[in-house]
Amino acid sequence: MAALGCWSPYALTFGEHQLKDLLVPGLAAASLVVAMVAKLAGAAVCLTGRWKGGFIIPLFFCGAAVGQLLSNTLGWSSDTVFITATMAAAVTGVMKTPLGSPLVVSGMSGLALLPTALISSIVSLGLSDRINVIGSQRSRSDENDNHGTATAGAAT
């Protein structure tokens, strides 16, 4: 973590309070990529080292970095709408929470951008439906859902 912290200060915290520094129009693409990679690496080190912390707020942070990067690259004027949409989409892609993620993003941002965040979350869920990043997540399909029938048969 010390090496990551020397490389980028974004690796050292969840990122909720660092968002204001990241969301500067025209920020260099390299700065956004470094911030995103450092945040993901820091969260991975914390999770694998069993340190306190999680990955939801770092995912919001990375979604904001991607949104700002794309907004700067494409020259879109409504970067706030795009950034909140990518924040919600990033968390939904991993957590599979298409209703909760837009609500949290709208609450965090203090903006009434729920419709765009909800649309991006639904699209993200559709695109990542078969991809499971978290090994303990239950599958949403009936073919992989046993509901404990294998253990019930073994006990008899």
N, C-alpha and C positions, 0 to 999 in steps of 0.2 A: 504494500500500500504506500510505503514511503517513496518508492521509485515512481509509482503512478502519480503521486502527489507532486513530485518534482517535475514531472512531465506536464501535468495539467491539474490545476486546483479543482477542476470539475469532478475528479475521481473521488474526492474526499467526503462529499456529503450526498444526501439524497438528491438535491438539486432543486427543491421547491423554491428556495430563496435565491437561487442562482439564475432563475429563468429571466429576470429583468435584465441581467447582463448579456444574456444570450440573444434576446429578441431585439436586436438593433438592426434596423434596415441597412442593407449594404455591407453587413459583416462579412469578412472574407470566408470563402467556402472552406479553406483549410482549417480555420479556427472552429467552424461548426463541426467539421468531421472529427477533429481532435477532441472536441468536447464530448461528442457522442461516443466515440470509441473509448475514451477515458472513463466515462460514466458507466458504460456496459462492462468494461474490465473491472472497475472498482466494485460494482454490484456483484459480479461473478466471484471475485476474490472473497468478498464478505459472505456470500452465500455458501461457497464451498468450504470456507474456513469456519463456518458456524458462528460467525460474528452476528451481532444484532443488525437488523436491517432487512429489507425486502427488495423487491424489484418493481413494484407498481409505480412508485414515484419516479425512479430512474427511467422507467419506460415512458412515462409522461414527458420527462425531460428530453429523451431521445426523439420522441415524436415531435416535440417542439423544434428540436434542432433540424430534423428532416424537413419539417414544414417551412422553417425559415430558409433553409438551404434551397429548397425548390422554389420558394417565393422569390428569393433573390436571383436565382438562376433564370427563372422564367419571366421576371419583371412584373409580377402581379401586384396590383395596387392594394387589394384587400388581403394583406398578409395575415391579419388577425383571425379572420374567418378560416383561412387555410391552415394556420398553425393549430388552432383549437381542433379542427377536424382531424389533422394527422396525430395529434395527441390522443384523441379518443380511439382512432383506428389502431394505433400502436398497441395500446393496452388490450383492446378487444381482440386483436390478432393472437395475443398470447393467452389472455385470461378467458376468452370466449364469453364476455359480459357485454352484450350489445346495448343493454339499457343502463347498466350501472356506470360504465365508462363515460358516456356523454353527460350524465348527471353530475359526476364528479368534476369533469372538465368545465362544465358551465358554472358550477359552484366555485371552483378554484379561480376561474378567470373573472367572475363577477359580471359576465356578459350574457345576454340573452341569445346565445348561439346554439341552443339545444337542437333545432332542426338540422343544421348542417353537421353537427357532431353526431347526431343519431344516424343520419344517412351514411356518413363515412364509417361508422361502427358496423352498420348492417352490411355494407360492401366489404369491409375487412373480414367480418365473420364468414361471409360467403366465399371469399378468396382463400381463407385459411381454415376452412371447415375440417379438412382432413389432416391438417398439420397440428401435432401436439408437441408443444415445447416442454410442458410440465408433465412428467411421467405419471404422476398420480391422478391426472384428470380422467374422469370417466368419459367414455365415448358416448356421443349423442345418438349413435345408430343402434338399432335393435339387434343386429347380428353380433355385435361385440359386447352386449350387455347381458350378463348372466344373472345378475341380482342374487348372487350367493347360491345358485342351484348346485354348483359343483361341490361346495362345502357341505351342503345338506345331504347330498347323496353319499359322501364319504363318511359322514358320521353314523349312518345306519348300518 
